[in-house]
Amino acid sequence: MRSSHPKKTRDRASADGRVTFGAQSAGNDKDKRDLQERAFLVGIDVRTRGRSAKGTVTAQAQAARDAASAAPPSGNFSASGKPSNKPTNKPSIPEFDAEESLAELSTLAESAGAKVVGEILQRRDRPDPATLIGGGKLEEIAGAAASVNADLLLFDHDLTASQQRNIEKIVQRRVIDRTQLILDIFARHARTREGQLQVELAQLHYLMPRLAGRGVEMSQLGGGIGTRGPGETQLETDRRKIARRVRHVEQQLENVRRTRAQQRQRRESAPVATVALVGYTNAGKSTLFNALTRAAVLASPRMFATLDPTIRAVVLPSKRKILMSDTVGFIRNLPHTLVESFRATLEEVQRASLILHVSDASSRLSAEQDAQVEIVLKELEAEKKPRLRVMNKVDLLDVEVAAGLVTGAAPDAKTVYVSAAEGTGLDRLLARIDSMIEEDPVSRVHLRVPQKEGKTLAMLEAKARIYSRAYKDGAVVLEVEAPESVVRKVRQWIAD
C-alpha cells in the first residue's frame, strides 16, 4: 500500500537547481492515478567553460546543424512555419535547451504510462563521472523524490552502468536513463511479432554492457585457497545466454528482412512507386497517412504510437497508383541500437522513390527536429533521396497566416503546408507528389477506340484523365492523359 501523502504537482526547477512543489486536490480518479508509477525527472545542463548556457553547443546539436547544412534545399521557412527571407545556405536552427529537453522527457514518461510528480534541473560545468550530477545534488534529489513518494527517477541523459548503480544506492529508488525509457515505450507499443523482435534486440544490446558488477551473484563460483580452478562466473554465464538470444533474434529478423525483400521485389516488378513518411515523433505522420489513404492507423498524441510499418495504396490526380508507407518516428538522441534493430522496417525508407519529411509547423523547434531527422536519414544512407517537406499542423497557427501558407506556395515548391487533422492542403500535396514521381510517367495522347471495346473504354475511364470525348463513325475519339502502363495497352488505337 502507498502511504497517504498529499497529491503533488510538479513545478519547473529554478536556474540554480532548486525545486518546489505545490499541492493538488484529489479527484474522483484517484485510484486510477495511483496505479501509475510516479516518476521524478532529473535533467542536466552541461555548460562549456567561458560560454553562457545559451551559447552551449553539444556534440549532438552540432551534428544536427551539420546535417541540416548538408541537407538538400527545401524552401525558406522559419521554425514557426512562416516564410523567411533568410538564405537557405545558413539555416538558423534553435537548439533544444535544457528546459525544453526536460519537457520532452516528461512527454516520453507519460507515453510510458508514468505520472510525473516532480522534476529538477542541475546545471554543471562538467558531468560527475561517478553520479553524473554530484553527490550533494543527489542527496537533495533523494529528499525531493521521497517527499512526493516517487517510485523511480528518470534521467534526461544516458547513464553508464556504474553511474546507475551509484545513484540507486543513494536515492534507494529505481533509476532509468533516457535510452531505457525509449526502449520501454517501444516495447509497450510494439504489436506485431516483427516489432517485438526489433525491440527485444535493442533491449538485449542495451543490457549487455550493464551486466558487469551487479552484486555478489557476479562473483567467481569458487573462492579462497584450494578452491580456484575451472569455472565460470555468473557474469560470463549471463553474457553467453544473452549472446545466444541475440543471435536467435537476429536470425529471425533476417528471415523477416528476406520475406520483406521478396515482397518488395514483387511490388517493383510493376511500375508502382513507393512514398515513405518520415519525421520527428508526434509530427502527425499517422494522421496524414490516414487522411491520404483512408486507413485506420492509430494516430495518437503519445510519442512513438506507430512502431509497426503500414503500407497502403494511394491514387494520385493522374490516376497513377502509389504505395505509401508509414514509419516509426525519430527523436533527438535516438539510440543507435534502435536504428540498427529497426533497419528491416526502415528499409522502406531506403528503397522509397520519394520521402515525405513531415514537420510540425506549430513547433518553435521544428527546424531542430528536422535536423535530428537528417542525422537518422544519413545513418540510413537515404539523405540523397528525392524529398518533399510537408509542414503539418498549420491549423495551430494564426488563421490568416495558415491560409496564406497553404495557398501561397508555388506549384513546384519543395515545401507544402497542410493540416492533416482538418484536411487542408491535401489536394495540393497529392498534386506535388504526382509531379515528383518518375515511375510510370504520364503522357497525353489522342485515341480512336471502337465503341465495341467496352473493357478498354472502362479501363480508360478508371485509369486515365479524359479531357475530351466525341463519337464518330462507330468509334469514340478521346484526348486522354494516362500513365505509360495504360498507354501501352491502347497503343493500337492511338490516332495520328
N, C-alpha and C positions, 0 to 999 in steps of 0.2 A: 504493500500500500504506500502511496505517496503521502508525504507529510502535507498538512493543510496550510501551506504558505499562501499568502495573498497573491492573486494574479498580478503579473508584471507586464509592462510593455517596454520595448527597447527604445532607447534614445541614442542618437549618434554620439560617439565619444568626441570630446573636445580635442583641439590640436595637440595639447600636451599629454594626451593618452588617458585622461581621466574619463570615467564613465558614470552616468547617472541613470536612475530608473524611476518610472512613475507608476502609480497604482492604476489598476484597471478593474472595473466592476465585473463580477462573474455573470455570465449569461446562461441562458437555458441550455446551450450546447456545451456545458462544462465537461460532461462525461466524454463527449467526442474529442474535445481538445486534450483531455488527459490521456487519451490513447496515443497521442502523438509523442514522439521523442522530443525533448526540449533541448534545443541547440543554442550554444553560446558561440558567437562568431569572433574570431581573432584575426585582425588584419595587421600587416606590417608595411611601412613605407620606408624603404631604404634610400637615404639621400646621399648623393655623392658630395664629398667634402668640397667646399668652395662654391657650391651651387645651391640655389633655393629648391624647395620641394617641387615647384612648378617647372624648374629647369631640369629636373631629373629625367634622364632618358635611359630606360632599361634596355638590356640586350634584345628582349622580345619586341619592345616598341621600335627600336632601331631597325630590327629585321622587318617589321611591318612597314616602316617608312621606305626601306629599300625595295620591298616587294611592290609597294604602291607606285614608286617612281619607275620601276621596270615594267609595270602593267601596261597593256595596250590602252590608248586613249579611249575614254568612254564618255566624253562630254563634260562640260563645265557645270558643276552643281555644288552647292555648299552642303554641309552636314545636315542642315535643316531641310534640304530638298529644294531650296530656292536657287535660281540661276545665279551664277557667279561670273565675274569678269576676270578672275584671276587666271593666269596662264596654267595650262594643264601640266607643263613640264616641271612645275614647282608646286606640288599639291600641299595644301595646308591641312595637316592631319592632327586633330586634337588627340592627345594621349589619354588613356584611361588613368585617372588619378586614383589615389588610394581609396577615397570615399566611394567613387563610382565602382571600383573593383569590389569593394565590400558589399555594395548594394547588389551587384551581380551574384556574389556568393550567397546573399540572402535569398535571391530568387532560385538559385540552384538548390538550396536547403529546402525550400518549400516544395520544389519539384520532387525532391526525395521523400517528401512526406513528413518533414520535421516542422516543429513550431519554433521560430526564432524568438528567444526570450531576452537576449542581450547581445551587445557587441562592444568591442573595444579596438582602438587603433593605436598601434605603437609605432612611433617614428624613431628611426635609428640611423646612425651613420654607416653601420655595417651590421650584418646578421651575427648573432651569437652562435658560435659553432656547436655549443652543447645543447642549447634550448631555443635557438633562433631569436628569441626576444629578450633573453636575460632572466636571471633568477629572481631579481626583485620584482620586475613586472609580472612574472609568472605567479608569484605569491599573491599579488594584487588580483590577478585574473582568477586564481583559485578561490579567493574570498568572494569575488563578484559572482562567479558561477554558482557557488554554494548558496548565495543569498537568493537566487532565483530558482534553485533546485534544478539546475541544468543536468541533463543526462550525458551530454557529450560536448566536446569542444571541436569546432570546425575552423581550421586554419586556412586562410586565403593564400596559401603558399605550399609548395612541396616540401615535405619533411623527410629527412634521412631516417633510417631505422633507429639509430641511436638517439636522435632528437625526439622521435616519437616516444621511445621508452622513457627518456629522461623527463619529458613533460608529464607523461601519465603518472610517474612516481610522485610528482609534486602535487598535481591537481586531483589525483585519485578519481579520475573520470576517463572515459574513453576519449581518444584523440584521433581525429580523422583529418587528413590533408585534402587539398583541392582535387588532386587526381583521384584519390579513393572515393570522394564524393561523386565525381562524374561517373566513375565506374559503377557505383551503386545505382545511379539514375538509369544508366544504360541497362543494367541487369533488371531493374524494375519495369522498364518499358519494352524490353525485347519480347516479342510474341512468337515469332516463327522459330523453328529449330535452328535455322541458319543464324539468325540474330543472337540466339542464346549461345551458340558455339563461338561466335565472334567475341561476345562479351566475356565468356569464360576464358578464352585465350588471352585477352588483355589482362584479366584479373590474375591469371597464373604468372604472366610476365611481371606484373607489379609485385606479386607476393614473393617471388624467388629471391631477390636480394634482401628481403626483410625477414628471412628465416634466422639469420645469424644471431646468437646470443639471446634467445628469448627466455632464458632461465636455466635452472639446473637440469631440466629434462634434455638440454642440448649437450650435456657433459658426456665424457667418454664412458662407455659401458662398464669398464673396469678401472679401478683407481688404486694407487698405493703400490708399495713394494711387493713384487711377486704376482701382481695382477695384470701387468702390462703384457699385451700380446695381440694377436689378430682380433680385430673387432671393428665395429662401425659406429660412429656417433649417430645420435638421433637426428642431428642436423643433416648428415650425409644421407640418411635414410629418407628424410622428408624431401630433400632435393632430388633424390633419384625418383621418388614417386611423382613429384611434380613434373620432372623432365619427361617421364614416361607418359603422363597425361597430356603434356604439351604436344608431344609427337602424335598422340592419338587424335587430338582435336585438330591439329594442322593437317593430318591426313583426311579427316572428314571435310574440312574446309577446302582442301584441294579437290575433293570429289565434287563439292558444290561449285567451285570455280570451273571445273571441267564441264559440268552439266550446263552452267550458265554460258560457257563459251559455245557449246553446241547449239543452244537456243539462239544465241546471238548470230551464229553462222547461218542458221535457217532464216532469221529475220533479214540478214544482209544479202541473202540471195535475191530478195525482192528489193526494188528501189524505194525503200521506206527509210526516211531519216529519223534519227533519234535526237531528242532535245532533253537535256538534263537540267534540272533545277538545283542550284547550289546557293548557299548564303549562310549568314550568321544564324545561329539558333534563334527561334522566335521572330524571324523576319517576315513570316507569313507565307512561307513556301507551300505548305499543305493547303492553306486556304486558297491560294492562287491555283494550285493544282486541281482542287475540287471545282473551282469556278470555270476553268478551261476544259476540263474533261468530264464534268458532271459525275465525278466519282464520289465516294463517301469515305475518303481517308480521314482518320482522326485529325482534327485541327484544334489544337489546344494552346492556351497562353503559357502552359508549362514548358520549360525548356526540354529539348530532346524528346518531344512527344512522338516524333517519327524516327524510327530506327530501321524498320524493315522496308526495303525498296518496293515501290509500286510503279508499274508501267501501264499506261492507258493510251488509247488511240485518240487523236485529235484531228478533226477535219479543218484544213485551212481555207481561206477565202477562195483560193484557186481550185478547190475541190481535191487537192492533194491530201493524203493522209500521212501523219507523222506519229511517232511514238514518243510520249512524254514520260520522263522518269523523275519521281520524287525521291530525294536522297536525305541522308542524315544531315542535320545542321552542324556547322562548325562553331568553334568558340575560341576565345583567347587562351593561349597556352594549352591547346588541345593535346592531350598526352600522345606521344609518338606511338605508343603501343596500340592505341585505339586506331590510328591511321593505318597501321600495319594490319591489325586484326580485321578491319572493315574493308580491306583492299578488294576482296571479292565483290563486295557491294559497290564500292566506288569505281570499279572498272567501267560501270555505265557512264561515268563522267569522262573517263579516259577515251572511250570509244564514241562519244556523242558527236554528232555533226555540228551542234550548236549548244552553247552553255548559256542558260539564263541565270544571270547573277542577281538574285533578289536581295534588295536592301530595304531597310526601314527608313523611309523618308522623314519620319517624325522624330527620329533619334538624333540627338546632338552628336553622338559618337558614331554615326553611320559610316563616316569616312574611315575611322579607325577600325571599325568592324570589317569593312570591306578589305582593308589592308591585311587583317588577320586571315580572311578567306584566301587572299592571294598567296599567303605562305603555304596553306594546305594544297592549293592548286599546283603550286610549284613543286611541292613534295610528290604530288601525284603525276608530275610531268604533263600537266594539262593546261599550263599557263598560256600556251600559244594557240589554243583552240579558238575558233570564232566565238565571239561573246557578245551578248546583248545585256546591258544593265537595265534592270527593272526596279524602279523606285516605287515601293509599295506603301500602303497606309497613308496616301495623300489625304484621305478623309479626316485625318487627325490634324491637318494643317488648317490655316485660315481658309475660309471658303473661297474667297476671291483668288488667293494665291494658288490653291489647288486647281481651280478651274483653268487658270492660265497655264499651269504646268501640263495638264492633261491634253489641252487643245493646242498649245503653242509650239510643241516640238516639231522639228522638220521631219518630213516623211522618211528621210534616210538617217535620222539621228541614231546615235549609239545608245541613247538613254530614253526609256519610255516610262512615263509616270502613270500609275494605276492605283486603284483601290480594289483589291480582291474581295474585300468584305461587302462592298456596295456594287461591284461590277463595273466600276468606272474605268474607262480607257482600255478595256479588254479587246474591243474590236481593232483599235489602233495597234495593240500589241500583237494580235494574230496577223495583221497585215504586215507588220515589220518582220515577224518570224518568216512569213511567206516569202518576203523579198530576199531573205538571207539564206534560205535553204537552197542548196545546189542540186541535191538529188532529184531525179525525175523532173528535169526542167520543163517549164511551161512554154508553149508556143501557140501562136494564133493561126488558124487555118480556115480555109473555105471548103465546105463539104457538099457533096450532092449524093444523098443517101436514098436509095429506093424506099418507097413507103412500106413495102413488104418486109423490110429489115427491122421488124419491131424490137428485137432484142438489142440491136445496135443503137437504135434511137433511144431506148430506155437507158442504156449504158451512158450515152452522151448526156442525157438529162441528169443522171446521178453523179457523173464524174467530171463534167466539163461545165464551163461558164458559157452560156449561149447568148450571143449579142444580137443575132438576127435570125429570123426563120421565115421561109417562104415556100409555098407549094407550087410545083411546076412540072407538068408532064409526068405525073406519077412518081415524082421524087420530092424530097424535102431538101431545100437549099439552106445551108446553115453557115453562119460565121461563128466559130467557137474558139475558146481559149482552153487548152487541155494539156495535161501532163504528157510527157513523151511516151509513157507506157500506154496511154489511151490512144495517142496519135498513131502508134504502130498498128493498133488493131483496126483502124479505119483508114489506113493509108490508101487502100484501093479506091476509096471514094473521094479523095482529095481532088478538088477542081482546080484547074489552071487559073 
